[in-house]
Amino acid sequence: MIVAMSVDEDRETVEGFLQKHAHNFPVVLTTENEMPRAYQLGLFPTYIVIDPNGTVNTAFDGDQGFGELRKHLAKAGMETH
């Protein structure tokens, strides 16, 4: 499962963006929860890949492109499309 996180944007702004750039995964708003503090995220984007057993397999900062993300997902035993 992929979960996106929007930092410092309100719901109206995010929903407007998603109408133009639809995603099929949930988007969490930091303005409505405390998730970034729990994971101690400081740089965005940050990718955390959790394998099917619930173990953090990979965590990396910065946009390395979907090709690199697919490699990390495959390494964790997850299918990518």
PyMOL Python script that loads the backbone (N, CA, C, O; Angstrom):
from pymol import cmd

cmd.read_pdbstr("""\
ATOM      1  N   MET A   1       0.847  -1.179   0.000  1.00  0.00           N
ATOM      2  CA  MET A   1       0.000   0.000   0.000  1.00  0.00           C
ATOM      3  C   MET A   1       0.886   1.233   0.000  1.00  0.00           C
ATOM      4  O   MET A   1       1.908   1.273   0.686  1.00  0.00           O
ATOM      5  N   ILE A   2       0.506   2.207  -0.747  1.00  0.00           N
ATOM      6  CA  ILE A   2       1.194   3.487  -0.771  1.00  0.00           C
ATOM      7  C   ILE A   2       0.319   4.495  -0.049  1.00  0.00           C
ATOM      8  O   ILE A   2      -0.890   4.553  -0.273  1.00  0.00           O
ATOM      9  N   VAL A   3       0.933   5.289   0.818  1.00  0.00           N
ATOM     10  CA  VAL A   3       0.259   6.387   1.484  1.00  0.00           C
ATOM     11  C   VAL A   3       1.090   7.638   1.214  1.00  0.00           C
ATOM     12  O   VAL A   3       2.280   7.673   1.528  1.00  0.00           O
ATOM     13  N   ALA A   4       0.477   8.650   0.641  1.00  0.00           N
ATOM     14  CA  ALA A   4       1.164   9.913   0.389  1.00  0.00           C
ATOM     15  C   ALA A   4       0.906  10.852   1.557  1.00  0.00           C
ATOM     16  O   ALA A   4      -0.098  10.727   2.259  1.00  0.00           O
ATOM     17  N   MET A   5       1.824  11.793   1.759  1.00  0.00           N
ATOM     18  CA  MET A   5       1.666  12.757   2.829  1.00  0.00           C
ATOM     19  C   MET A   5       1.874  14.155   2.264  1.00  0.00           C
ATOM     20  O   MET A   5       2.893  14.435   1.632  1.00  0.00           O
ATOM     21  N   SER A   6       0.915  15.015   2.492  1.00  0.00           N
ATOM     22  CA  SER A   6       1.042  16.408   2.098  1.00  0.00           C
ATOM     23  C   SER A   6       1.448  17.210   3.317  1.00  0.00           C
ATOM     24  O   SER A   6       0.837  17.099   4.380  1.00  0.00           O
ATOM     25  N   VAL A   7       2.480  18.018   3.156  1.00  0.00           N
ATOM     26  CA  VAL A   7       3.031  18.773   4.284  1.00  0.00           C
ATOM     27  C   VAL A   7       2.607  20.235   4.205  1.00  0.00           C
ATOM     28  O   VAL A   7       2.838  20.913   3.204  1.00  0.00           O
ATOM     29  N   ASP A   8       1.984  20.702   5.275  1.00  0.00           N
ATOM     30  CA  ASP A   8       1.643  22.116   5.445  1.00  0.00           C
ATOM     31  C   ASP A   8       0.596  22.656   4.478  1.00  0.00           C
ATOM     32  O   ASP A   8       0.442  23.872   4.365  1.00  0.00           O
ATOM     33  N   GLU A   9      -0.121  21.791   3.782  1.00  0.00           N
ATOM     34  CA  GLU A   9      -1.191  22.250   2.893  1.00  0.00           C
ATOM     35  C   GLU A   9      -2.536  21.927   3.520  1.00  0.00           C
ATOM     36  O   GLU A   9      -2.685  20.909   4.196  1.00  0.00           O
ATOM     37  N   ASP A  10      -3.513  22.792   3.297  1.00  0.00           N
ATOM     38  CA  ASP A  10      -4.846  22.515   3.828  1.00  0.00           C
ATOM     39  C   ASP A  10      -5.601  21.581   2.883  1.00  0.00           C
ATOM     40  O   ASP A  10      -5.193  21.372   1.741  1.00  0.00           O
ATOM     41  N   ARG A  11      -6.692  21.031   3.372  1.00  0.00           N
ATOM     42  CA  ARG A  11      -7.459  20.046   2.617  1.00  0.00           C
ATOM     43  C   ARG A  11      -7.938  20.603   1.269  1.00  0.00           C
ATOM     44  O   ARG A  11      -7.878  19.900   0.260  1.00  0.00           O
ATOM     45  N   GLU A  12      -8.400  21.828   1.242  1.00  0.00           N
ATOM     46  CA  GLU A  12      -8.906  22.419  -0.006  1.00  0.00           C
ATOM     47  C   GLU A  12      -7.812  22.462  -1.083  1.00  0.00           C
ATOM     48  O   GLU A  12      -8.075  22.146  -2.243  1.00  0.00           O
ATOM     49  N   THR A  13      -6.611  22.842  -0.712  1.00  0.00           N
ATOM     50  CA  THR A  13      -5.497  22.898  -1.663  1.00  0.00           C
ATOM     51  C   THR A  13      -5.154  21.512  -2.185  1.00  0.00           C
ATOM     52  O   THR A  13      -4.952  21.328  -3.386  1.00  0.00           O
ATOM     53  N   VAL A  14      -5.088  20.535  -1.282  1.00  0.00           N
ATOM     54  CA  VAL A  14      -4.744  19.167  -1.670  1.00  0.00           C
ATOM     55  C   VAL A  14      -5.827  18.572  -2.566  1.00  0.00           C
ATOM     56  O   VAL A  14      -5.520  17.934  -3.573  1.00  0.00           O
ATOM     57  N   GLU A  15      -7.087  18.777  -2.205  1.00  0.00           N
ATOM     58  CA  GLU A  15      -8.164  18.234  -3.029  1.00  0.00           C
ATOM     59  C   GLU A  15      -8.170  18.855  -4.421  1.00  0.00           C
ATOM     60  O   GLU A  15      -8.463  18.168  -5.400  1.00  0.00           O
ATOM     61  N   GLY A  16      -7.853  20.140  -4.523  1.00  0.00           N
ATOM     62  CA  GLY A  16      -7.761  20.782  -5.824  1.00  0.00           C
ATOM     63  C   GLY A  16      -6.650  20.172  -6.670  1.00  0.00           C
ATOM     64  O   GLY A  16      -6.824  19.957  -7.870  1.00  0.00           O
ATOM     65  N   PHE A  17      -5.505  19.893  -6.042  1.00  0.00           N
ATOM     66  CA  PHE A  17      -4.395  19.253  -6.746  1.00  0.00           C
ATOM     67  C   PHE A  17      -4.780  17.854  -7.212  1.00  0.00           C
ATOM     68  O   PHE A  17      -4.495  17.472  -8.347  1.00  0.00           O
ATOM     69  N   LEU A  18      -5.429  17.091  -6.332  1.00  0.00           N
ATOM     70  CA  LEU A  18      -5.783  15.712  -6.662  1.00  0.00           C
ATOM     71  C   LEU A  18      -6.848  15.624  -7.751  1.00  0.00           C
ATOM     72  O   LEU A  18      -6.924  14.618  -8.456  1.00  0.00           O
ATOM     73  N   GLN A  19      -7.663  16.651  -7.898  1.00  0.00           N
ATOM     74  CA  GLN A  19      -8.630  16.654  -8.995  1.00  0.00           C
ATOM     75  C   GLN A  19      -7.913  16.722 -10.339  1.00  0.00           C
ATOM     76  O   GLN A  19      -8.396  16.177 -11.332  1.00  0.00           O
ATOM     77  N   LYS A  20      -6.771  17.386 -10.371  1.00  0.00           N
ATOM     78  CA  LYS A  20      -5.994  17.516 -11.604  1.00  0.00           C
ATOM     79  C   LYS A  20      -4.997  16.372 -11.775  1.00  0.00           C
ATOM     80  O   LYS A  20      -4.630  16.030 -12.899  1.00  0.00           O
ATOM     81  N   HIS A  21      -4.557  15.779 -10.663  1.00  0.00           N
ATOM     82  CA  HIS A  21      -3.532  14.728 -10.666  1.00  0.00           C
ATOM     83  C   HIS A  21      -4.022  13.574  -9.797  1.00  0.00           C
ATOM     84  O   HIS A  21      -3.539  13.371  -8.683  1.00  0.00           O
ATOM     85  N   ALA A  22      -4.969  12.835 -10.313  1.00  0.00           N
ATOM     86  CA  ALA A  22      -5.612  11.767  -9.528  1.00  0.00           C
ATOM     87  C   ALA A  22      -4.611  10.693  -9.114  1.00  0.00           C
ATOM     88  O   ALA A  22      -3.700  10.347  -9.865  1.00  0.00           O
ATOM     89  N   HIS A  23      -4.800  10.177  -7.908  1.00  0.00           N
ATOM     90  CA  HIS A  23      -3.997   9.078  -7.368  1.00  0.00           C
ATOM     91  C   HIS A  23      -4.958   7.988  -6.907  1.00  0.00           C
ATOM     92  O   HIS A  23      -6.123   8.263  -6.621  1.00  0.00           O
ATOM     93  N   ASN A  24      -4.477   6.766  -6.835  1.00  0.00           N
ATOM     94  CA  ASN A  24      -5.335   5.684  -6.330  1.00  0.00           C
ATOM     95  C   ASN A  24      -4.850   5.207  -4.966  1.00  0.00           C
ATOM     96  O   ASN A  24      -5.044   4.047  -4.603  1.00  0.00           O
ATOM     97  N   PHE A  25      -4.218   6.105  -4.212  1.00  0.00           N
ATOM     98  CA  PHE A  25      -3.787   5.788  -2.854  1.00  0.00           C
ATOM     99  C   PHE A  25      -4.163   6.957  -1.943  1.00  0.00           C
ATOM    100  O   PHE A  25      -4.346   8.080  -2.412  1.00  0.00           O
ATOM    101  N   PRO A  26      -4.277   6.691  -0.644  1.00  0.00           N
ATOM    102  CA  PRO A  26      -4.696   7.750   0.272  1.00  0.00           C
ATOM    103  C   PRO A  26      -3.621   8.820   0.447  1.00  0.00           C
ATOM    104  O   PRO A  26      -2.426   8.553   0.325  1.00  0.00           O
ATOM    105  N   VAL A  27      -4.079  10.039   0.736  1.00  0.00           N
ATOM    106  CA  VAL A  27      -3.191  11.157   1.010  1.00  0.00           C
ATOM    107  C   VAL A  27      -3.480  11.643   2.428  1.00  0.00           C
ATOM    108  O   VAL A  27      -4.616  11.979   2.764  1.00  0.00           O
ATOM    109  N   VAL A  28      -2.438  11.674   3.248  1.00  0.00           N
ATOM    110  CA  VAL A  28      -2.543  12.126   4.635  1.00  0.00           C
ATOM    111  C   VAL A  28      -2.097  13.579   4.686  1.00  0.00           C
ATOM    112  O   VAL A  28      -1.118  13.953   4.040  1.00  0.00           O
ATOM    113  N   LEU A  29      -2.801  14.390   5.441  1.00  0.00           N
ATOM    114  CA  LEU A  29      -2.448  15.803   5.582  1.00  0.00           C
ATOM    115  C   LEU A  29      -1.778  16.024   6.929  1.00  0.00           C
ATOM    116  O   LEU A  29      -2.339  15.668   7.966  1.00  0.00           O
ATOM    117  N   THR A  30      -0.583  16.607   6.925  1.00  0.00           N
ATOM    118  CA  THR A  30       0.098  16.876   8.197  1.00  0.00           C
ATOM    119  C   THR A  30      -0.634  17.947   8.993  1.00  0.00           C
ATOM    120  O   THR A  30      -0.447  18.063  10.205  1.00  0.00           O
ATOM    121  N   THR A  31      -1.461  18.721   8.320  1.00  0.00           N
ATOM    122  CA  THR A  31      -2.235  19.740   9.024  1.00  0.00           C
ATOM    123  C   THR A  31      -3.370  19.116   9.839  1.00  0.00           C
ATOM    124  O   THR A  31      -4.020  19.799  10.630  1.00  0.00           O
ATOM    125  N   GLU A  32      -3.604  17.802   9.639  1.00  0.00           N
ATOM    126  CA  GLU A  32      -4.694  17.134  10.342  1.00  0.00           C
ATOM    127  C   GLU A  32      -4.233  15.970  11.228  1.00  0.00           C
ATOM    128  O   GLU A  32      -5.067  15.305  11.842  1.00  0.00           O
ATOM    129  N   ASN A  33      -2.922  15.714  11.304  1.00  0.00           N
ATOM    130  CA  ASN A  33      -2.440  14.607  12.143  1.00  0.00           C
ATOM    131  C   ASN A  33      -0.992  14.836  12.542  1.00  0.00           C
ATOM    132  O   ASN A  33      -0.383  15.834  12.156  1.00  0.00           O
ATOM    133  N   GLU A  34      -0.445  13.907  13.318  1.00  0.00           N
ATOM    134  CA  GLU A  34       0.911  14.024  13.850  1.00  0.00           C
ATOM    135  C   GLU A  34       1.887  13.035  13.225  1.00  0.00           C
ATOM    136  O   GLU A  34       2.945  12.792  13.805  1.00  0.00           O
ATOM    137  N   MET A  35       1.578  12.459  12.076  1.00  0.00           N
ATOM    138  CA  MET A  35       2.423  11.412  11.504  1.00  0.00           C
ATOM    139  C   MET A  35       3.883  11.815  11.323  1.00  0.00           C
ATOM    140  O   MET A  35       4.753  11.022  11.683  1.00  0.00           O
ATOM    141  N   PRO A  36       4.211  12.984  10.795  1.00  0.00           N
ATOM    142  CA  PRO A  36       5.634  13.278  10.576  1.00  0.00           C
ATOM    143  C   PRO A  36       6.464  13.223  11.849  1.00  0.00           C
ATOM    144  O   PRO A  36       7.597  12.741  11.812  1.00  0.00           O
ATOM    145  N   ARG A  37       5.947  13.694  12.959  1.00  0.00           N
ATOM    146  CA  ARG A  37       6.708  13.646  14.202  1.00  0.00           C
ATOM    147  C   ARG A  37       6.957  12.212  14.648  1.00  0.00           C
ATOM    148  O   ARG A  37       8.035  11.884  15.143  1.00  0.00           O
ATOM    149  N   ALA A  38       5.969  11.377  14.471  1.00  0.00           N
ATOM    150  CA  ALA A  38       6.132   9.975  14.885  1.00  0.00           C
ATOM    151  C   ALA A  38       7.241   9.292  14.105  1.00  0.00           C
ATOM    152  O   ALA A  38       7.956   8.458  14.661  1.00  0.00           O
ATOM    153  N   TYR A  39       7.399   9.623  12.837  1.00  0.00           N
ATOM    154  CA  TYR A  39       8.437   9.022  12.003  1.00  0.00           C
ATOM    155  C   TYR A  39       9.694   9.882  11.921  1.00  0.00           C
ATOM    156  O   TYR A  39      10.655   9.504  11.252  1.00  0.00           O
ATOM    157  N   GLN A  40       9.699  11.034  12.592  1.00  0.00           N
ATOM    158  CA  GLN A  40      10.832  11.958  12.604  1.00  0.00           C
ATOM    159  C   GLN A  40      11.263  12.335  11.189  1.00  0.00           C
ATOM    160  O   GLN A  40      12.451  12.315  10.865  1.00  0.00           O
ATOM    161  N   LEU A  41      10.297  12.674  10.362  1.00  0.00           N
ATOM    162  CA  LEU A  41      10.580  13.065   8.983  1.00  0.00           C
ATOM    163  C   LEU A  41      10.988  14.531   8.957  1.00  0.00           C
ATOM    164  O   LEU A  41      10.374  15.376   9.608  1.00  0.00           O
ATOM    165  N   GLY A  42      12.023  14.811   8.201  1.00  0.00           N
ATOM    166  CA  GLY A  42      12.476  16.183   8.083  1.00  0.00           C
ATOM    167  C   GLY A  42      12.652  16.616   6.649  1.00  0.00           C
ATOM    168  O   GLY A  42      12.527  17.802   6.344  1.00  0.00           O
ATOM    169  N   LEU A  43      12.939  15.690   5.765  1.00  0.00           N
ATOM    170  CA  LEU A  43      13.120  15.991   4.351  1.00  0.00           C
ATOM    171  C   LEU A  43      11.995  15.353   3.555  1.00  0.00           C
ATOM    172  O   LEU A  43      11.542  14.253   3.869  1.00  0.00           O
ATOM    173  N   PHE A  44      11.551  16.051   2.528  1.00  0.00           N
ATOM    174  CA  PHE A  44      10.461  15.540   1.725  1.00  0.00           C
ATOM    175  C   PHE A  44      10.829  15.611   0.256  1.00  0.00           C
ATOM    176  O   PHE A  44      11.458  16.589  -0.148  1.00  0.00           O
ATOM    177  N   PRO A  45      10.481  14.642  -0.560  1.00  0.00           N
ATOM    178  CA  PRO A  45       9.751  13.455  -0.122  1.00  0.00           C
ATOM    179  C   PRO A  45      10.662  12.473   0.620  1.00  0.00           C
ATOM    180  O   PRO A  45      11.869  12.413   0.387  1.00  0.00           O
ATOM    181  N   THR A  46      10.051  11.721   1.506  1.00  0.00           N
ATOM    182  CA  THR A  46      10.701  10.610   2.195  1.00  0.00           C
ATOM    183  C   THR A  46       9.884   9.370   1.896  1.00  0.00           C
ATOM    184  O   THR A  46       8.656   9.385   1.987  1.00  0.00           O
ATOM    185  N   TYR A  47      10.569   8.297   1.539  1.00  0.00           N
ATOM    186  CA  TYR A  47       9.906   7.028   1.251  1.00  0.00           C
ATOM    187  C   TYR A  47      10.281   6.028   2.331  1.00  0.00           C
ATOM    188  O   TYR A  47      11.459   5.842   2.637  1.00  0.00           O
ATOM    189  N   ILE A  48       9.287   5.395   2.896  1.00  0.00           N
ATOM    190  CA  ILE A  48       9.491   4.331   3.872  1.00  0.00           C
ATOM    191  C   ILE A  48       8.808   3.100   3.312  1.00  0.00           C
ATOM    192  O   ILE A  48       7.592   3.095   3.119  1.00  0.00           O
ATOM    193  N   VAL A  49       9.582   2.054   3.049  1.00  0.00           N
ATOM    194  CA  VAL A  49       9.034   0.822   2.495  1.00  0.00           C
ATOM    195  C   VAL A  49       8.955  -0.191   3.631  1.00  0.00           C
ATOM    196  O   VAL A  49       9.971  -0.577   4.209  1.00  0.00           O
ATOM    197  N   ILE A  50       7.749  -0.609   3.936  1.00  0.00           N
ATOM    198  CA  ILE A  50       7.503  -1.594   4.985  1.00  0.00           C
ATOM    199  C   ILE A  50       7.109  -2.892   4.308  1.00  0.00           C
ATOM    200  O   ILE A  50       6.146  -2.928   3.543  1.00  0.00           O
ATOM    201  N   ASP A  51       7.844  -3.955   4.582  1.00  0.00           N
ATOM    202  CA  ASP A  51       7.590  -5.223   3.896  1.00  0.00           C
ATOM    203  C   ASP A  51       6.317  -5.884   4.410  1.00  0.00           C
ATOM    204  O   ASP A  51       5.744  -5.431   5.401  1.00  0.00           O
ATOM    205  N   PRO A  52       5.870  -6.947   3.751  1.00  0.00           N
ATOM    206  CA  PRO A  52       4.616  -7.610   4.146  1.00  0.00           C
ATOM    207  C   PRO A  52       4.614  -8.129   5.590  1.00  0.00           C
ATOM    208  O   PRO A  52       3.545  -8.388   6.143  1.00  0.00           O
ATOM    209  N   ASN A  53       5.788  -8.283   6.205  1.00  0.00           N
ATOM    210  CA  ASN A  53       5.863  -8.727   7.602  1.00  0.00           C
ATOM    211  C   ASN A  53       5.804  -7.572   8.582  1.00  0.00           C
ATOM    212  O   ASN A  53       5.830  -7.789   9.794  1.00  0.00           O
ATOM    213  N   GLY A  54       5.726  -6.347   8.079  1.00  0.00           N
ATOM    214  CA  GLY A  54       5.644  -5.173   8.943  1.00  0.00           C
ATOM    215  C   GLY A  54       6.993  -4.605   9.339  1.00  0.00           C
ATOM    216  O   GLY A  54       7.062  -3.756  10.228  1.00  0.00           O
ATOM    217  N   THR A  55       8.074  -5.052   8.699  1.00  0.00           N
ATOM    218  CA  THR A  55       9.417  -4.574   8.998  1.00  0.00           C
ATOM    219  C   THR A  55       9.795  -3.453   8.035  1.00  0.00           C
ATOM    220  O   THR A  55       9.552  -3.550   6.832  1.00  0.00           O
ATOM    221  N   VAL A  56      10.393  -2.388   8.572  1.00  0.00           N
ATOM    222  CA  VAL A  56      10.881  -1.330   7.692  1.00  0.00           C
ATOM    223  C   VAL A  56      12.029  -1.909   6.885  1.00  0.00           C
ATOM    224  O   VAL A  56      13.060  -2.294   7.435  1.00  0.00           O
ATOM    225  N   ASN A  57      11.840  -1.966   5.585  1.00  0.00           N
ATOM    226  CA  ASN A  57      12.819  -2.560   4.686  1.00  0.00           C
ATOM    227  C   ASN A  57      13.785  -1.511   4.158  1.00  0.00           C
ATOM    228  O   ASN A  57      14.986  -1.763   4.062  1.00  0.00           O
ATOM    229  N   THR A  58      13.272  -0.350   3.819  1.00  0.00           N
ATOM    230  CA  THR A  58      14.068   0.728   3.248  1.00  0.00           C
ATOM    231  C   THR A  58      13.459   2.062   3.646  1.00  0.00           C
ATOM    232  O   THR A  58      12.240   2.188   3.755  1.00  0.00           O
ATOM    233  N   ALA A  59      14.298   3.041   3.860  1.00  0.00           N
ATOM    234  CA  ALA A  59      13.844   4.414   4.055  1.00  0.00           C
ATOM    235  C   ALA A  59      14.854   5.318   3.367  1.00  0.00           C
ATOM    236  O   ALA A  59      16.059   5.196   3.585  1.00  0.00           O
ATOM    237  N   PHE A  60      14.353   6.229   2.530  1.00  0.00           N
ATOM    238  CA  PHE A  60      15.274   7.140   1.851  1.00  0.00           C
ATOM    239  C   PHE A  60      14.590   8.464   1.584  1.00  0.00           C
ATOM    240  O   PHE A  60      13.371   8.534   1.429  1.00  0.00           O
ATOM    241  N   ASP A  61      15.398   9.517   1.533  1.00  0.00           N
ATOM    242  CA  ASP A  61      14.921  10.873   1.297  1.00  0.00           C
ATOM    243  C   ASP A  61      15.153  11.263  -0.149  1.00  0.00           C
ATOM    244  O   ASP A  61      16.064  10.763  -0.809  1.00  0.00           O
ATOM    245  N   GLY A  62      14.321  12.154  -0.621  1.00  0.00           N
ATOM    246  CA  GLY A  62      14.515  12.722  -1.942  1.00  0.00           C
ATOM    247  C   GLY A  62      13.817  11.932  -3.031  1.00  0.00           C
ATOM    248  O   GLY A  62      13.666  10.713  -2.947  1.00  0.00           O
ATOM    249  N   ASP A  63      13.403  12.647  -4.041  1.00  0.00           N
ATOM    250  CA  ASP A  63      12.705  12.013  -5.159  1.00  0.00           C
ATOM    251  C   ASP A  63      13.721  11.367  -6.084  1.00  0.00           C
ATOM    252  O   ASP A  63      14.448  12.057  -6.798  1.00  0.00           O
ATOM    253  N   GLN A  64      13.768  10.057  -6.070  1.00  0.00           N
ATOM    254  CA  GLN A  64      14.685   9.302  -6.917  1.00  0.00           C
ATOM    255  C   GLN A  64      13.963   8.706  -8.115  1.00  0.00           C
ATOM    256  O   GLN A  64      14.550   7.940  -8.878  1.00  0.00           O
ATOM    257  N   GLY A  65      12.700   9.052  -8.281  1.00  0.00           N
ATOM    258  CA  GLY A  65      11.914   8.573  -9.412  1.00  0.00           C
ATOM    259  C   GLY A  65      11.214   7.263  -9.100  1.00  0.00           C
ATOM    260  O   GLY A  65      11.605   6.527  -8.194  1.00  0.00           O
ATOM    261  N   PHE A  66      10.171   6.990  -9.870  1.00  0.00           N
ATOM    262  CA  PHE A  66       9.388   5.786  -9.645  1.00  0.00           C
ATOM    263  C   PHE A  66      10.166   4.511  -9.953  1.00  0.00           C
ATOM    264  O   PHE A  66       9.897   3.469  -9.355  1.00  0.00           O
ATOM    265  N   GLY A  67      11.128   4.575 -10.875  1.00  0.00           N
ATOM    266  CA  GLY A  67      11.931   3.395 -11.185  1.00  0.00           C
ATOM    267  C   GLY A  67      12.706   2.924  -9.961  1.00  0.00           C
ATOM    268  O   GLY A  67      12.757   1.728  -9.675  1.00  0.00           O
ATOM    269  N   GLU A  68      13.303   3.859  -9.244  1.00  0.00           N
ATOM    270  CA  GLU A  68      14.062   3.511  -8.036  1.00  0.00           C
ATOM    271  C   GLU A  68      13.122   3.021  -6.936  1.00  0.00           C
ATOM    272  O   GLU A  68      13.447   2.076  -6.216  1.00  0.00           O
ATOM    273  N   LEU A  69      11.967   3.656  -6.806  1.00  0.00           N
ATOM    274  CA  LEU A  69      10.990   3.204  -5.814  1.00  0.00           C
ATOM    275  C   LEU A  69      10.537   1.784  -6.118  1.00  0.00           C
ATOM    276  O   LEU A  69      10.404   0.972  -5.203  1.00  0.00           O
ATOM    277  N   ARG A  70      10.299   1.475  -7.379  1.00  0.00           N
ATOM    278  CA  ARG A  70       9.906   0.109  -7.765  1.00  0.00           C
ATOM    279  C   ARG A  70      10.979  -0.907  -7.366  1.00  0.00           C
ATOM    280  O   ARG A  70      10.648  -2.013  -6.940  1.00  0.00           O
ATOM    281  N   LYS A  71      12.252  -0.549  -7.497  1.00  0.00           N
ATOM    282  CA  LYS A  71      13.342  -1.444  -7.086  1.00  0.00           C
ATOM    283  C   LYS A  71      13.273  -1.734  -5.587  1.00  0.00           C
ATOM    284  O   LYS A  71      13.448  -2.876  -5.161  1.00  0.00           O
ATOM    285  N   HIS A  72      13.018  -0.693  -4.790  1.00  0.00           N
ATOM    286  CA  HIS A  72      12.923  -0.880  -3.340  1.00  0.00           C
ATOM    287  C   HIS A  72      11.714  -1.736  -2.971  1.00  0.00           C
ATOM    288  O   HIS A  72      11.790  -2.572  -2.071  1.00  0.00           O
ATOM    289  N   LEU A  73      10.598  -1.523  -3.671  1.00  0.00           N
ATOM    290  CA  LEU A  73       9.402  -2.327  -3.412  1.00  0.00           C
ATOM    291  C   LEU A  73       9.649  -3.785  -3.775  1.00  0.00           C
ATOM    292  O   LEU A  73       9.256  -4.682  -3.028  1.00  0.00           O
ATOM    293  N   ALA A  74      10.295  -4.035  -4.913  1.00  0.00           N
ATOM    294  CA  ALA A  74      10.601  -5.405  -5.324  1.00  0.00           C
ATOM    295  C   ALA A  74      11.540  -6.065  -4.325  1.00  0.00           C
ATOM    296  O   ALA A  74      11.377  -7.244  -4.013  1.00  0.00           O
ATOM    297  N   LYS A  75      12.514  -5.330  -3.822  1.00  0.00           N
ATOM    298  CA  LYS A  75      13.445  -5.844  -2.832  1.00  0.00           C
ATOM    299  C   LYS A  75      12.708  -6.283  -1.562  1.00  0.00           C
ATOM    300  O   LYS A  75      13.110  -7.235  -0.893  1.00  0.00           O
ATOM    301  N   ALA A  76      11.623  -5.571  -1.245  1.00  0.00           N
ATOM    302  CA  ALA A  76      10.826  -5.896  -0.060  1.00  0.00           C
ATOM    303  C   ALA A  76       9.810  -6.990  -0.335  1.00  0.00           C
ATOM    304  O   ALA A  76       9.024  -7.339   0.545  1.00  0.00           O
ATOM    305  N   GLY A  77       9.816  -7.546  -1.566  1.00  0.00           N
ATOM    306  CA  GLY A  77       8.915  -8.638  -1.900  1.00  0.00           C
ATOM    307  C   GLY A  77       7.538  -8.213  -2.344  1.00  0.00           C
ATOM    308  O   GLY A  77       6.585  -8.983  -2.228  1.00  0.00           O
ATOM    309  N   MET A  78       7.413  -6.994  -2.853  1.00  0.00           N
ATOM    310  CA  MET A  78       6.122  -6.502  -3.293  1.00  0.00           C
ATOM    311  C   MET A  78       6.089  -6.326  -4.792  1.00  0.00           C
ATOM    312  O   MET A  78       7.074  -5.904  -5.399  1.00  0.00           O
ATOM    313  N   GLU A  79       4.964  -6.647  -5.386  1.00  0.00           N
ATOM    314  CA  GLU A  79       4.784  -6.478  -6.830  1.00  0.00           C
ATOM    315  C   GLU A  79       4.638  -5.002  -7.160  1.00  0.00           C
ATOM    316  O   GLU A  79       4.099  -4.224  -6.373  1.00  0.00           O
ATOM    317  N   THR A  80       5.122  -4.633  -8.324  1.00  0.00           N
ATOM    318  CA  THR A  80       4.936  -3.257  -8.804  1.00  0.00           C
ATOM    319  C   THR A  80       4.381  -3.316 -10.217  1.00  0.00           C
ATOM    320  O   THR A  80       4.606  -4.275 -10.955  1.00  0.00           O
ATOM    321  N   HIS A  81       3.656  -2.277 -10.572  1.00  0.00           N
ATOM    322  CA  HIS A  81       3.049  -2.221 -11.917  1.00  0.00           C
ATOM    323  C   HIS A  81       3.534  -1.002 -12.632  1.00  0.00           C
ATOM    324  O   HIS A  81       3.149  -0.763 -13.777  1.00  0.00           O
TER     325      HIS A  81
END
""", "prot")
cmd.dss("prot")
cmd.show_as("cartoon", "prot")
cmd.util.cbc("prot")
cmd.orient("prot")
